[in-house]
Amino acid sequence: MDATIEKALHTMLANWERMKKSHEDDAEDDANTFEASFYQLMETIRKWYGRLEPKPESLDEALLLPDLAEVMDQMPGEIILNFETELELIVDGQTRVEDEKYD
């Protein structure tokens, strides 16, 4: 796996685990930290994807790439749909507007 994707993935996964174990006092901060790390992972994937030649033409083709298949294997089930939605935007050459992120 690409080293920058791997690092961003591990950060996101650590923040996911921290968020799941949050106490009430820390829950909002931990959720915000996780969200930021999720979108940092997606931005890292966007930059990596931009360097691919040829680029997959669909989400299904992109998910067959070894690096992205490995990310999917490690992705918590609860956020796979979010990951696929963001990846589809990347494949389609679109960028999510800041206020359209998941709440």
Contacts in CASP RR format, 6 or more apart in sequence:
PFRMAT RR
TARGET T0000
AUTHOR 0000-0000-0000
METHOD contacts of the structure
MODEL  1
MDATIEKALHTMLANWERMKKSHEDDAEDDANTFEASFYQLMETIRKWYG
RLEPKPESLDEALLLPDLAEVMDQMPGEIILNFETELELIVDGQTRVEDE
KYD
1 9 0 8 1.000
1 66 0 8 1.000
1 67 0 8 1.000
1 70 0 8 1.000
1 71 0 8 1.000
2 48 0 8 1.000
2 67 0 8 1.000
4 44 0 8 1.000
4 47 0 8 1.000
4 48 0 8 1.000
5 41 0 8 1.000
5 44 0 8 1.000
5 45 0 8 1.000
5 48 0 8 1.000
5 67 0 8 1.000
5 71 0 8 1.000
8 37 0 8 1.000
8 40 0 8 1.000
8 41 0 8 1.000
8 44 0 8 1.000
8 45 0 8 1.000
9 41 0 8 1.000
9 71 0 8 1.000
9 74 0 8 1.000
11 37 0 8 1.000
11 40 0 8 1.000
11 41 0 8 1.000
12 34 0 8 1.000
12 37 0 8 1.000
12 38 0 8 1.000
12 40 0 8 1.000
12 41 0 8 1.000
13 74 0 8 1.000
13 76 0 8 1.000
15 30 0 8 1.000
15 33 0 8 1.000
15 34 0 8 1.000
15 37 0 8 1.000
15 38 0 8 1.000
16 34 0 8 1.000
16 76 0 8 1.000
16 79 0 8 1.000
18 30 0 8 1.000
18 33 0 8 1.000
18 34 0 8 1.000
19 27 0 8 1.000
19 30 0 8 1.000
19 31 0 8 1.000
19 33 0 8 1.000
19 34 0 8 1.000
22 30 0 8 1.000
22 31 0 8 1.000
35 101 0 8 1.000
35 102 0 8 1.000
38 79 0 8 1.000
38 82 0 8 1.000
39 86 0 8 1.000
39 101 0 8 1.000
41 71 0 8 1.000
42 83 0 8 1.000
42 86 0 8 1.000
42 87 0 8 1.000
42 90 0 8 1.000
45 68 0 8 1.000
45 71 0 8 1.000
45 87 0 8 1.000
45 90 0 8 1.000
46 90 0 8 1.000
48 67 0 8 1.000
49 55 0 8 1.000
49 62 0 8 1.000
49 90 0 8 1.000
49 91 0 8 1.000
52 65 0 8 1.000
55 91 0 8 1.000
56 62 0 8 1.000
56 64 0 8 1.000
56 65 0 8 1.000
56 91 0 8 1.000
57 91 0 8 1.000
58 91 0 8 1.000
59 84 0 8 1.000
59 87 0 8 1.000
59 88 0 8 1.000
59 91 0 8 1.000
61 91 0 8 1.000
62 68 0 8 1.000
62 87 0 8 1.000
62 90 0 8 1.000
62 91 0 8 1.000
63 69 0 8 1.000
63 72 0 8 1.000
63 84 0 8 1.000
63 87 0 8 1.000
68 87 0 8 1.000
71 83 0 8 1.000
72 80 0 8 1.000
72 83 0 8 1.000
75 83 0 8 1.000
82 102 0 8 1.000
86 96 0 8 1.000
89 95 0 8 1.000
89 96 0 8 1.000
END
